[in-house]
Amino acid sequence: MASLVCVGAISGAHGVSGRLRIKSFCQTATDIFRYQPFYDAAGQREYIFSFVGSKGAQLIAEMQDVATRQQAQELKGTRLFAARHRFPATEPDEYYHTDLIGLTVVDGGGQVLGYVHNVVNFGASDVLEVVGDEKRQIQIPFTRSAVPIVDLSTRRVVVDWNEDAA
């Protein structure tokens, strides 16, 4: 299957009638249902849900052919992937995390520092986890001053970052 993006996961059963608890990775949790159908990581199995409601941060949904708590619980941990082309276009200087992962990271002089391994957020702002030589990892704040250039067409990120000053 073409490019897939992990948008959530089944976190368990809700009740006894086969309803599922879903953890959404979308900025607005319920937006996850816009990107259906979902697939497994290999793009083989298709999942379609009917949104029922929410309980705290968890979304509650139903899925055809899942009628018991046991059937729902067997799906616990299933990551849900959506086709990348289903996502809306981004604004200038706005990026989906999935588009940043794998980009080459260079400093202002063009020296390769590594590649974007992950994008995380510990509460203050997004942080690029960059893996370099010998699996050495550095974390760079994903701010305009630290990351002045993101060029998706060349799959390159230019950073203005001095690790010693961090």
Buried (B, 14 or more C-beta within 10 A) or exposed (E): EEEBBBBBBBBBBBEEEBBBBBBBBBEEBEBBBEBBBBBBEEEEEEBEBEBBEBEEEBBBBBBEEBBEBEBBBEBEEBBBBBBBEEBEEEEEEEBEBBBBBEBBBBBEEEEEBBBBBBBEEEEEEBBBBBBBEEEEEBBBBBEEEBBEEBEEEEBBBBBBBEBEEE
